[in-house]
């Protein structure tokens, strides 16, 4: 049986830490390579710092115009080939939260299990000081489970999961949950008791949201449970309208194409 001495264990630990940090390190180095190539081609990317800032994007646009490429300021495959570089994808770890707007109407009354729906990214997601997922990016999801309300007590139920992110002409599978940020439940009495009862009875774990109130795009009369579960209160259906703000929470890491 081989035993590790203290020194080899330290070396092994450092190697593991290096491996975990590798995607971000390689990512920055790849952007630095792009900046060097742009500079060599006569386009000023600003400081050679490995950060995809506005100056570097402007240089990319000028380079794309000079090569009759689609002018986007993004590192699509054609631009990488023209520059002679290969950029590592952005690495999104598990627990990454992507804020989105729902694009379709979903209802525990009318939606079907397996039904697909669309969302758009509401807030840019950045990795290593560079845009990994721009605002407006399309994401699809799927209705994993649906139950219609049964009055007077049983509310409707929807369980939603993310499916695919579409970016730079590529599709990226996403594994995680769809939830929402709720306010603390206000008031006393039956509503609070219903929340406790439904949360335990439905087997969804701890309730992480409350009764959400607000203006356009808000959820009203919906309880937010763990694992992407939306529950209607006191025999009501779950109704999610377009522009409802939701959160895609990754449970597995994802590699996002270079932008």
C-alpha positions as CSV (number, residue, x, y, z in Angstrom):
1,X,0.0,0.0,0.0
2,X,1.4,3.4,-1.1
3,X,1.4,6.1,1.6
4,X,1.6,9.8,0.9
5,X,4.1,11.7,2.9
6,X,3.3,15.3,4.0
7,X,5.1,16.9,1.1
8,X,3.5,14.9,-1.7
9,X,0.1,15.5,-0.1
10,X,0.7,19.2,-0.2
11,X,1.8,19.0,-3.8
12,X,-1.3,17.0,-4.7
13,X,-3.5,19.5,-3.0
14,X,-1.9,22.4,-4.9
15,X,-2.3,20.5,-8.1
16,X,-6.0,19.9,-7.4
17,X,-6.5,23.6,-6.6
18,X,-4.7,24.5,-9.8
19,X,-7.0,22.2,-11.8
20,X,-10.1,23.8,-10.3
21,X,-8.9,27.3,-11.2
22,X,-7.7,26.3,-14.7
23,X,-10.8,27.3,-16.7
24,X,-10.6,30.9,-15.5
25,X,-6.8,31.2,-15.9
26,X,-6.9,29.7,-19.5
27,X,-9.9,32.0,-20.3
28,X,-8.0,35.1,-19.4
29,X,-4.9,34.0,-21.3
30,X,-7.0,33.3,-24.3
31,X,-8.4,36.8,-24.3
32,X,-4.8,38.1,-24.0
33,X,-3.9,36.1,-27.1
34,X,-6.8,37.8,-29.0
35,X,-5.6,41.2,-27.9
36,X,-2.0,40.4,-29.1
37,X,-3.3,39.2,-32.5
38,X,-5.5,42.3,-32.9
39,X,-2.5,44.5,-32.1
40,X,-0.3,42.7,-34.6
41,X,-3.0,43.1,-37.2
42,X,-3.0,46.9,-36.7
43,X,-6.1,47.2,-34.4
44,X,-5.7,48.8,-31.0
45,X,-7.3,46.5,-28.3
46,X,-6.2,48.7,-25.4
47,X,-4.1,47.2,-22.6
48,X,-3.0,43.6,-23.1
49,X,-4.7,42.6,-19.9
50,X,-6.8,39.5,-20.7
51,X,-10.0,41.5,-20.1
52,X,-12.6,41.8,-22.8
53,X,-13.4,45.5,-22.3
54,X,-15.0,48.1,-24.6
55,X,-11.7,48.9,-26.3
56,X,-11.0,45.3,-27.2
57,X,-14.6,44.9,-28.5
58,X,-14.2,48.0,-30.7
59,X,-11.0,46.5,-32.1
60,X,-12.8,43.3,-32.8
61,X,-15.5,45.1,-34.7
62,X,-13.0,46.9,-36.8
63,X,-11.2,43.7,-37.5
64,X,-14.5,42.0,-38.5
65,X,-15.3,44.8,-40.9
66,X,-11.8,44.5,-42.5
67,X,-12.3,40.8,-43.1
68,X,-16.0,41.1,-44.3
69,X,-17.2,39.1,-41.3
70,X,-20.4,39.7,-39.4
71,X,-19.7,42.7,-37.2
72,X,-20.7,41.8,-33.6
73,X,-17.7,42.5,-31.4
74,X,-18.0,38.9,-30.3
75,X,-15.5,36.1,-30.6
76,X,-17.5,33.8,-32.8
77,X,-15.9,30.9,-34.6
78,X,-15.3,32.8,-37.9
79,X,-13.6,35.6,-36.0
80,X,-11.4,33.2,-34.1
81,X,-10.4,31.4,-37.3
82,X,-9.5,34.7,-39.0
83,X,-7.4,35.8,-36.0
84,X,-5.7,32.4,-35.8
85,X,-6.7,31.9,-32.1
86,X,-8.9,29.4,-30.2
87,X,-10.6,30.9,-27.1
88,X,-11.6,28.7,-24.2
89,X,-15.3,28.8,-23.3
90,X,-16.5,30.6,-20.2
91,X,-16.9,28.2,-17.2
92,X,-20.1,28.7,-15.2
93,X,-19.9,26.7,-11.9
94,X,-22.9,25.0,-10.2
95,X,-24.9,27.5,-8.1
96,X,-24.7,30.2,-10.9
97,X,-27.9,32.2,-10.9
98,X,-29.2,33.5,-14.2
99,X,-31.9,36.1,-14.0
100,X,-34.5,35.8,-16.8
101,X,-37.8,37.0,-18.0
102,X,-40.5,34.5,-19.0
103,X,-41.5,34.9,-22.6
104,X,-44.6,32.6,-22.6
105,X,-47.7,32.0,-20.5
106,X,-47.6,29.0,-18.2
107,X,-50.6,27.8,-16.1
108,X,-51.3,24.8,-13.9
109,X,-54.7,24.7,-15.6
110,X,-53.6,24.6,-19.2
111,X,-49.9,23.7,-19.4
112,X,-48.9,20.1,-20.2
113,X,-46.1,18.0,-18.8
114,X,-43.2,18.1,-21.2
115,X,-44.3,21.4,-22.7
116,X,-41.4,23.7,-23.7
117,X,-41.3,27.4,-23.1
118,X,-38.9,30.3,-23.6
119,X,-37.1,32.8,-21.4
120,X,-34.7,35.7,-22.1
121,X,-31.8,36.7,-19.9
122,X,-32.7,39.8,-17.9
123,X,-29.2,40.6,-16.5
124,X,-25.8,40.1,-18.1
125,X,-23.8,37.2,-16.7
126,X,-20.0,38.0,-16.5
127,X,-17.1,35.6,-16.0
128,X,-13.5,36.9,-15.4
129,X,-14.5,40.4,-16.3
130,X,-16.0,39.4,-19.7
131,X,-19.6,38.9,-20.8
132,X,-20.4,35.2,-20.8
133,X,-24.2,35.5,-21.3
134,X,-25.5,38.8,-22.7
135,X,-28.8,40.2,-21.7
136,X,-31.5,39.1,-24.1
137,X,-30.0,35.6,-24.7
138,X,-32.6,32.9,-25.3
139,X,-33.1,30.0,-22.9
140,X,-35.6,27.3,-23.2
141,X,-37.2,25.4,-20.3
142,X,-39.6,22.5,-19.9
143,X,-42.6,21.8,-17.7
144,X,-41.5,18.8,-15.7
145,X,-44.6,18.4,-13.6
146,X,-48.1,20.0,-13.6
147,X,-51.2,19.6,-11.4
148,X,-54.4,21.6,-11.8
149,X,-55.9,23.2,-8.6
150,X,-58.7,21.4,-6.8
151,X,-60.9,23.8,-4.9
152,X,-61.3,24.7,-2.1
153,X,-57.9,23.7,-0.6
154,X,-55.5,22.2,-3.1
155,X,-53.6,24.8,-5.2
156,X,-52.2,24.2,-8.6
157,X,-48.6,23.1,-9.1
158,X,-45.9,23.7,-11.7
159,X,-42.4,22.3,-11.6
160,X,-40.1,24.0,-14.1
161,X,-36.6,23.1,-15.3
162,X,-34.1,24.9,-17.7
163,X,-33.2,23.0,-20.8
164,X,-31.0,24.8,-23.4
165,X,-29.2,28.1,-23.7
166,X,-28.7,29.4,-27.3
167,X,-25.7,31.6,-28.0
168,X,-23.4,32.3,-31.0
169,X,-25.3,29.7,-33.1
170,X,-24.6,27.0,-30.5
171,X,-26.8,25.2,-28.0
172,X,-25.6,24.7,-24.4
173,X,-27.5,22.2,-22.2
174,X,-28.4,23.5,-18.8
175,X,-29.1,21.4,-15.7
176,X,-30.7,23.1,-12.7
177,X,-33.9,24.6,-11.3
178,X,-36.1,27.5,-12.1
179,X,-37.3,29.5,-9.1
180,X,-38.0,33.1,-8.1
181,X,-36.9,35.5,-5.4
182,X,-39.8,36.1,-3.0
183,X,-40.5,38.5,-0.2
184,X,-41.0,37.3,3.3
185,X,-44.6,36.1,3.8
186,X,-46.5,38.8,5.6
187,X,-49.5,38.4,8.0
188,X,-50.5,35.7,10.3
189,X,-53.1,32.9,10.3
190,X,-54.3,30.5,7.7
191,X,-52.0,31.7,4.8
192,X,-48.9,31.1,6.8
193,X,-50.2,27.8,8.0
194,X,-51.1,26.8,4.4
195,X,-47.5,27.6,3.4
196,X,-46.1,25.4,6.0
197,X,-48.6,22.6,5.3
198,X,-48.1,22.7,1.5
199,X,-44.4,22.8,1.8
200,X,-44.2,19.7,3.9
201,X,-47.1,17.8,2.4
202,X,-45.9,18.2,-1.2
203,X,-42.4,16.9,-0.2
204,X,-40.7,19.9,-1.8
205,X,-38.3,20.7,1.1
206,X,-37.9,24.1,2.6
207,X,-39.9,26.9,1.1
208,X,-37.5,29.6,-0.1
209,X,-40.0,32.2,-1.2
210,X,-43.2,33.6,0.1
211,X,-46.3,35.3,-1.3
212,X,-44.8,37.6,-3.9
213,X,-46.5,41.0,-4.5
214,X,-45.7,43.8,-6.8
215,X,-46.1,45.3,-10.2
216,X,-45.5,44.2,-13.8
217,X,-43.7,40.9,-14.0
218,X,-44.3,40.0,-10.4
219,X,-45.9,36.7,-9.1
220,X,-49.1,37.2,-7.2
221,X,-50.6,34.4,-5.0
222,X,-47.9,31.9,-5.8
223,X,-45.7,30.0,-3.3
224,X,-42.2,29.2,-4.3
225,X,-40.8,25.9,-3.2
226,X,-37.5,24.1,-3.7
227,X,-36.6,22.2,-6.9
228,X,-38.3,24.6,-9.2
229,X,-41.8,24.2,-7.7
230,X,-44.5,26.8,-8.0
231,X,-47.7,26.3,-5.9
232,X,-51.0,28.2,-6.0
233,X,-52.5,29.2,-2.7
234,X,-55.8,28.0,-1.2
235,X,-57.2,26.2,-4.3
236,X,-55.9,28.8,-6.8
237,X,-54.2,27.9,-10.1
238,X,-50.6,28.9,-10.8
239,X,-50.5,31.6,-13.5
240,X,-47.1,32.8,-14.8
241,X,-47.4,35.6,-17.4
242,X,-44.9,36.8,-19.9
243,X,-42.3,39.2,-18.4
244,X,-42.5,37.4,-15.0
245,X,-39.0,37.5,-13.5
246,X,-37.5,34.1,-12.7
247,X,-34.1,32.7,-11.8
248,X,-32.3,29.8,-13.4
249,X,-30.1,28.1,-10.8
250,X,-27.5,25.7,-12.2
251,X,-27.0,22.5,-10.3
252,X,-24.2,21.4,-12.7
253,X,-21.5,23.5,-14.3
254,X,-21.8,24.6,-17.9
255,X,-19.3,25.8,-20.6
256,X,-20.5,28.8,-22.5
257,X,-19.1,29.6,-26.0
258,X,-16.8,32.5,-26.4
259,X,-18.3,35.9,-27.0
